[in-house]
Amino acid sequence: MLSEAELPNSLISQSLVTIAQQFVGCGKVQEVHPLGSGNINDTYLVDTEQQPFVLQRINTEVFSQPHQVMDNLCRFVSHARERLSKAPLNRRWEVPTVLKTVDLQHHWIDPQGNVWRGLSFVQGTTTFNTIQNQDHATEIGYGLGCFHSLLSDLPSISLADTLPGFHITPNYLLQYDGVLLQTSAASPEEQYCHTLIANHRHRLSVLEDAKAAGYLPLRSIHGDPKINNILIDTVTGQAASLIDLDTVKPGLVHYDIGDCLRSSCNSLGEETQQWQAVTFDVNLCAAVLEGYLSSASTFLNAVEYEYIYDAIWLITFELGLRFFSDHLAGDIYFKTQRPNHNLERALVQFQLAESVNMQKPAIQKVINQLKAHYCAEPGWVA
């Protein structure tokens, strides 16, 4: 059987229309276009006679239990919609709708075993790969804070762990060590990565140690709130929704905070090839955290503030470790567009983590000032 890469474009298009038709009932699919640049799932925008929608093929090599992914997604959508119905926001915020198939299922499996889903398309929005200005940074933070706030009373135990080990940094270190045993000669760039990992490996359990000690509670999280997963209203410039909801699961909010800040505070973006010029922008960090805490401070406890800096450094370093391990293993997880692409990505993240490390006093000062402000507000509970 031919793979999709070996099929003529006309047949691929025809196949996608047939799949998309499973989610529109009696309506008619007009056209299907590729959408976004995600590293995991295949995503398309479907034009119909009525409303466009998003069609995705879930990567079952990454998400081995796609039914649980969809169950989590439906649970989040239902909970968030109920919260918003009881306490509407004074601004636009949209929770994506999970489209049912013609036989009322939340996903569809094609004859080849591929798992597909349909989601509503949030119109009048756009995304960016880098922060455009301070206001944009604040809105990115607000978007994540709003998302966490909507989930704050959804018990994490009600969600399946669809990616066991995700963001458990010591596990990624073990994977790296295993791959390292099977590699030999290293380029100068590879050797640089090896040296950084050796120098910092003792720091990689900081969040897991705090979680095990009971300092940091498990919460319901997004799991992948990088900047281009936060939709911005094209008219108001305000955050309007979060997308890429496969990784909604139990975890630490620090995983999300660190991931959001690492993707927001690198003005060159994570796909730059100028890795040596990458720096962490503390001013953007302050704006993102201000936006985040403006909607999330009501549920964070005092101890959670103490680990925000660690989360910024750790999640940045963790992604570098994951990219580098995948490079050494032969690019089996992240999609690549060119040779050494994952090595380049790793170098960007490692350089960003080094910049975070060098600026710890300034970053910690920002966190302390925000903590003093928000923890002093009336009604705040430690």
C-alpha positions in Angstrom: 0.0 0.0 0.0 1.3 3.4 -0.9 2.0 6.0 1.8 0.5 9.4 1.6 3.9 10.8 0.5 3.9 8.5 -2.5 0.3 9.3 -3.6 -0.5 12.0 -6.3 -1.7 15.3 -4.9 -5.1 14.8 -6.6 -5.7 11.6 -4.7 -4.5 13.0 -1.4 -7.0 15.9 -1.8 -9.8 13.6 -2.8 -9.1 11.4 0.2 -9.0 14.3 2.6 -12.4 15.5 1.3 -13.8 12.1 1.9 -12.5 12.1 5.5 -13.7 15.6 6.2 -17.1 14.7 5.0 -17.4 12.4 8.0 -17.7 15.5 10.2 -20.3 17.6 8.3 -23.4 15.5 8.1 -25.5 16.5 5.1 -23.3 19.5 4.3 -20.8 19.5 1.5 -17.0 19.9 1.8 -15.6 22.3 -0.8 -11.9 22.3 -0.3 -9.2 21.1 2.2 -6.0 23.1 2.8 -2.9 22.4 5.0 -3.0 24.5 8.2 -0.2 25.5 10.5 3.2 24.1 11.0 2.9 21.7 13.9 5.6 19.1 14.6 3.3 16.2 15.6 -0.2 16.1 14.0 -1.3 16.7 10.4 -3.7 19.6 10.4 -6.0 21.0 7.7 -8.6 23.7 7.2 -11.8 22.5 5.7 -14.0 24.9 3.7 -17.7 23.9 3.6 -21.0 25.4 2.4 -21.5 26.7 6.0 -18.6 27.1 8.5 -15.0 26.1 8.0 -13.6 23.7 10.5 -10.2 22.1 11.5 -9.5 18.5 10.5 -6.6 16.7 12.2 -5.0 13.3 12.0 -3.9 12.4 15.5 -0.3 11.0 15.5 -0.9 7.7 17.2 2.8 7.0 17.4 3.0 9.9 19.9 -0.5 9.5 21.3 -1.0 5.8 21.7 -4.4 6.1 23.3 -6.2 8.6 21.0 -9.6 7.8 22.6 -8.2 9.1 25.9 -7.0 12.2 24.1 -10.5 12.9 22.8 -12.1 12.0 26.1 -9.9 14.6 27.8 -10.6 17.2 25.2 -14.4 16.7 25.5 -14.2 16.9 29.3 -12.2 20.1 29.1 -14.6 21.7 26.6 -17.6 20.8 28.7 -16.1 22.1 31.9 -14.8 25.3 30.4 -18.2 26.1 28.7 -20.0 25.5 32.0 -17.6 27.8 33.8 -18.1 30.5 31.2 -21.9 30.2 31.2 -21.9 30.9 34.9 -19.3 33.6 34.9 -18.9 35.2 31.4 -15.7 37.1 30.7 -16.0 40.8 29.7 -14.0 40.0 26.5 -13.9 37.5 23.7 -12.8 34.0 24.7 -13.7 30.9 22.7 -13.5 27.3 23.6 -13.3 25.1 20.5 -16.2 22.7 19.8 -15.5 19.0 19.2 -17.4 18.1 16.0 -19.2 14.8 16.0 -19.1 12.3 13.1 -22.1 11.3 11.1 -22.5 8.4 13.6 -22.1 10.8 16.6 -18.6 9.8 17.6 -15.9 12.3 18.7 -13.4 10.8 16.2 -13.3 8.8 13.0 -10.9 5.9 12.1 -10.2 5.5 8.4 -9.6 2.1 6.7 -5.9 2.4 7.2 -6.4 2.9 11.0 -5.6 6.6 11.1 -7.5 8.5 13.7 -9.2 11.8 12.7 -11.0 14.5 14.5 -12.9 17.7 13.7 -12.8 20.9 15.7 -14.5 24.3 15.2 -12.3 26.9 13.5 -11.9 30.1 15.6 -12.4 32.8 12.9 -11.0 36.3 13.0 -7.8 35.2 14.7 -4.1 34.8 13.9 -1.0 33.4 15.5 2.6 34.5 15.7 5.9 32.6 16.1 7.5 35.5 17.9 6.2 38.3 20.2 5.3 41.4 18.3 5.3 44.0 21.1 4.7 44.3 24.9 0.9 44.3 24.5 1.1 41.1 22.6 3.3 39.6 25.3 0.8 40.6 28.0 -2.0 39.0 26.0 -0.1 35.7 25.5 0.3 35.6 29.3 -3.4 36.4 29.8 -4.4 33.7 27.4 -2.6 31.0 29.3 -3.8 32.4 32.7 -7.4 32.4 31.4 -7.0 28.8 30.3 -5.6 27.7 33.6 -8.3 29.6 35.5 -11.0 27.8 33.6 -9.4 24.5 34.4 -8.5 25.4 38.0 -11.5 23.6 39.5 -11.4 20.6 37.2 -9.7 17.8 39.3 -6.6 16.5 37.5 -7.7 13.0 38.5 -10.6 13.4 36.1 -8.2 13.5 33.1 -6.3 10.6 31.7 -2.5 10.9 31.4 -2.4 10.7 27.7 1.4 11.2 27.5 3.0 9.4 30.5 6.3 10.9 31.3 5.6 14.2 29.3 7.6 17.0 30.9 9.2 14.6 33.4 12.7 16.0 32.7 14.6 13.2 34.5 13.0 10.7 32.1 14.3 12.6 29.1 17.7 12.5 30.6 17.5 8.7 30.8 16.4 8.6 27.2 19.4 10.8 26.2 21.7 8.5 28.2 20.4 5.5 26.4 20.8 7.1 22.9 24.3 8.3 23.9 25.5 4.7 24.4 24.7 4.0 20.7 26.5 7.1 19.3 30.2 7.6 18.6 31.9 10.6 17.0 30.5 14.0 17.6 30.6 17.3 15.7 31.7 20.4 17.5 28.0 21.5 17.9 27.1 18.0 19.2 30.0 18.1 21.7 28.8 21.5 22.9 25.4 20.0 23.6 27.0 17.0 25.4 29.0 19.3 27.6 26.0 21.4 28.6 24.0 18.4 29.5 26.9 17.0 31.6 27.2 20.4 33.4 23.5 20.7 34.2 22.2 17.2 34.7 22.1 17.6 38.5 19.5 20.3 38.1 17.0 18.5 36.0 14.9 17.0 38.8 14.0 20.2 40.6 10.3 20.3 39.7 9.8 16.6 40.1 11.5 16.7 43.5 9.1 19.6 44.6 6.1 17.6 43.3 7.2 14.5 45.2 7.7 16.5 48.4 4.2 17.9 48.1 5.2 21.5 47.4 3.6 21.6 44.0 0.1 20.3 43.3 -1.0 18.4 40.3 -3.4 20.5 38.2 -5.2 20.2 34.9 -2.9 21.8 32.3 -2.6 22.5 28.6 0.8 20.8 28.1 2.0 22.7 25.1 1.1 26.5 25.4 3.8 27.8 23.1 3.2 31.2 21.6 1.7 30.0 18.3 -0.9 27.9 20.1 -2.5 31.1 21.5 -4.9 32.7 19.1 -5.0 36.5 18.8 -8.1 38.4 17.7 -7.1 40.2 14.5 -9.2 43.3 15.4 -8.6 43.8 19.2 -5.2 42.2 19.4 -6.4 40.3 22.5 -5.9 36.6 23.2 -9.1 34.7 22.1 -8.4 31.0 22.5 -5.8 28.2 23.0 -5.5 25.5 20.4 -3.6 22.2 20.1 -5.3 20.5 23.0 -4.0 17.0 22.6 -1.8 17.4 25.7 -4.5 18.5 28.1 -3.7 16.3 31.1 -2.7 16.2 34.7 0.6 18.1 35.4 2.2 21.1 37.0 1.2 24.5 35.8 5.0 25.2 35.9 5.3 23.0 32.8 3.0 25.4 31.0 4.4 28.6 32.4 8.0 27.6 31.5 6.9 26.5 28.0 5.0 29.7 27.4 7.9 31.9 28.5 10.6 30.1 26.7 8.6 30.5 23.4 7.6 34.1 24.1 10.9 35.6 25.3 13.2 34.5 22.4 12.8 37.3 19.8 14.5 35.2 17.1 12.1 32.3 17.4 12.8 28.7 18.0 13.4 27.9 14.3 16.2 30.5 13.9 19.6 29.2 12.6 21.4 32.1 14.4 21.4 30.1 17.6 24.5 31.9 19.0 22.5 35.2 18.9 19.6 33.9 20.9 18.8 35.7 24.2 16.0 35.6 26.8 14.2 39.0 27.0 13.5 39.8 30.6 11.2 42.7 29.7 9.0 40.4 27.7 9.1 37.9 30.5 7.7 40.5 32.9 4.9 41.4 30.4 3.9 37.7 29.9 3.9 37.0 33.6 1.9 40.2 34.3 -0.7 39.1 31.9 -0.7 35.5 33.2 -1.1 36.5 36.9 -3.9 39.0 36.1 -6.1 36.0 35.4 -4.3 33.1 37.3 -3.3 34.6 40.6 -6.5 33.6 42.3 -5.6 29.9 42.4 -1.8 29.9 42.6 -0.4 29.3 46.1 2.6 31.1 47.5 5.0 28.2 47.1 4.2 27.9 43.4 5.7 31.3 42.8 8.9 30.1 44.3 9.4 27.6 41.4 8.6 29.9 38.4 12.2 30.7 37.7 13.2 27.0 37.9 10.3 26.2 35.4 11.5 28.8 32.9 15.1 27.4 32.8 14.1 23.8 33.1 11.5 23.5 30.4 13.7 25.5 28.0 16.6 23.1 28.8 14.3 20.1 28.6 13.2 20.9 25.0 16.8 21.3 24.0 17.5 17.9 25.5 14.5 16.4 23.7 15.5 17.9 20.3 19.1 16.8 20.8 18.1 13.2 21.8 15.9 13.0 18.7 18.7 14.2 16.5 21.0 11.5 17.9 18.3 8.9 17.5 17.7 9.7 13.8 14.8 12.2 14.0 12.1 9.7 14.9 9.8 12.0 16.9 9.8 15.6 15.7 9.2 16.4 12.0 12.2 17.9 10.2 12.7 19.8 7.0 16.4 19.5 6.5 19.5 17.6 7.8 20.5 18.5 11.4 17.2 20.4 11.9 16.7 18.9 15.3 20.3 19.7 16.2 19.7 23.3 15.2 16.6 23.4 17.3 18.4 21.9 20.3 21.2 24.6 20.0 18.6 27.3 20.1 17.0 26.0 23.3 20.2 25.3 25.0 21.4 28.9 24.2 18.2 30.3 25.5 18.5 28.3 28.7 22.0 29.6 29.2 20.7 33.2 28.8 18.0 32.4 31.4 20.7 31.1 33.7 22.9 34.2 33.3 19.9 36.5 34.0 18.6 34.7 37.1 18.7 37.7 39.4 16.8 40.0 37.0 14.2 37.3 36.3 13.8 36.5 40.0 13.3 40.2 40.8 10.4 40.3 38.3 8.8 37.2 39.9 9.2 38.6 43.4 7.7 41.9 42.5 4.7 40.3 40.9 4.3 37.9 43.8 4.3 40.8 46.3 1.6 42.6 44.3 -0.7 39.7 43.6 -0.3 38.0 47.0 -1.2 41.2 48.7 -4.6 41.5 46.9 -7.8 41.3 49.0 -9.2 37.8 48.9 -5.9 36.0 48.1 -5.5 32.7 49.9 -2.1 31.3 50.6 
